[in-house]
Amino acid sequence: MSLRYAIAPAVRATAAPPIPKAKAWGPVYAASSAASTAPLLDLSQGVPGTAPHPRVLAALSEHAGTFEAAKYGSIHGEGALRTALAAELREKYGVGPGALEQADVGITTGCNMAFLTLLMVLCEPHTSSVLIPVPAYFNHAMSLSLQSVEPAYIPADPAQGFRPSLAAARAVLEQGAARVNGRDVTPRAIVLVTPNNPTGATYDGETLKQWYDLAKEFRVPLVLDETYRDFVDAPHGLFAEPDWRETLISLGSFSKGYRVPGHRLGSITASPALLHEVATVLDCMQICPPRTAQLALAPLLPELRGDLAEGSAAVAARRRLFEDVVNAVPGWHVASSGGYFAYVRFPEAYGARAAELGLAQGERVGSEAVARVLGERCGVVTLPGAFFMPALDDPVWARIPDAEALRADQWIRFAIANVSDEVIKQLGPRLEKLNAIVGV
Ligand SMILES: Cc1ncc(COP(=O)(O)O)c(C=O)c1O
């Protein structure tokens, strides 16, 4: 359909949302005869599989019908929720009062909005770069592109459990301003996601301290997207650093731990000096975060700790079951896992089976072809690792050091939180069916 007006080039240049592309494989399978005996299994999206705690549901309906919840609220969110979240974070990170206060916490309309807002605050378009490990969460890559900020991709080596290379990051920061695509860009931030989407890799406290020290040395913020922090104990010790506010920015989400993704609540924990700047952007983007969910959750957070712990234990048990099931299938191997995700290597031998995977003879076999056949013919919808990397012919690869292993494009992301153990158990025969189709 044609338009009688223009679309901004940055939007045109940004990849379309990838999940619908993978979801489209499901109906192809559903229309096949196999679907009548073996149902479609959807492990594509990192969403919670169970309803919020009954007390949360009751409080949501109680507040949804009030005049108060219908009014605008504060830009940075309800004072009561900010106070309550600050207390939860002190508990989670093991720090005392003063180390993290209400004034350090802003509520946003989801963590994705927190990230985009932050880019607007930190990065001048066309002159900035951001250090970001690859594989990368696709919405981060898309947000950078929308803001005309160059990604300085840091390889997360599969042989190192997908931990990003500190040495490569140091080299980017030491170089400083760099000429990229005809423009001089300067590094403005380091972004890490832990537990990671897509790989599940969870960086230990010591590793995160090294990244923090690097960020501090080069006077850039360390932005941690901790959307999945409710699925690890004591994620790191950085909030105990007396000067953490000068360097650390931690993003959070209520979507996963509290299982309310549709209510759109996230958070930025950072220096009040940064939150002051963030308010300028948030005033235009959100005016206030959704009030019903804030009012509902604020008094409940302390009593939901047990629920979060149970949810985390259930997901951890499912990850173990998943590893047992997948590793038992010849050629398949769980390369890393954590939080909601497992990153799985498909059999090496698939590389020589282009025709069986619906590709032209001799064509390169990548994760997208494998995930498509797994979806369309075996009824398991996942996201290929290719969705979390630049296209293999993108010139950006020339600027990523030691990226050969990643370019093998041999991994598929399984989201395991939104399915039951019964579904996980059905995966073995499905992967065996794929092996049979491919002939390995
Ligand atoms: C790393 C990461 N950040 C942010 C989000 C989005 O979180 P929210 O629902 O709070 O916007 C997701 C959701 O999948 C995610 O995986």
The ligand as an SDF file (V2000), in Angstrom:
LIG
                    3D

 16 16  0  0  0  0  0  0  0  0999 V2000
   16.6470   -8.4570   27.8470 C   0  0  0  0  0  0  0  0  0  0  0  0
   15.2560   -7.9360   27.8230 C   0  0  0  0  0  0  0  0  0  0  0  0
   15.0470   -6.6380   28.1030 N   0  0  0  0  0  0  0  0  0  0  0  0
   13.7950   -6.1270   28.0960 C   0  0  0  0  0  0  0  0  0  0  0  0
   12.7070   -6.9040   27.8060 C   0  0  0  0  0  0  0  0  0  0  0  0
   11.3470   -6.2700   27.7800 C   0  0  0  0  0  0  0  0  0  0  0  0
   10.8580   -6.1540   29.0750 O   0  0  0  0  0  0  0  0  0  0  0  0
    9.5320   -5.3190   29.3630 P   0  0  0  0  0  0  0  0  0  0  0  0
    8.3740   -6.2290   29.1830 O   0  0  0  0  0  0  0  0  0  0  0  0
    9.7020   -4.8830   30.8030 O   0  0  0  0  0  0  0  0  0  0  0  0
    9.5290   -4.1500   28.4170 O   0  0  0  0  0  0  0  0  0  0  0  0
   12.8710   -8.2500   27.4950 C   0  0  0  0  0  0  0  0  0  0  0  0
   11.7120   -9.0970   27.1420 C   0  0  0  0  0  0  0  0  0  0  0  0
   11.7940  -10.1270   26.5710 O   0  0  0  0  0  0  0  0  0  0  0  0
   14.1820   -8.7710   27.4990 C   0  0  0  0  0  0  0  0  0  0  0  0
   14.4000  -10.0510   27.1930 O   0  0  0  0  0  0  0  0  0  0  0  0
  1  2  1  0
  2  3  1  0
  2 15  2  0
  3  4  2  0
  4  5  1  0
  5  6  1  0
  5 12  2  0
  6  7  1  0
  7  8  1  0
  8  9  2  0
  8 10  1  0
  8 11  1  0
 12 13  1  0
 12 15  1  0
 13 14  2  0
 15 16  1  0
M  END
$$$$
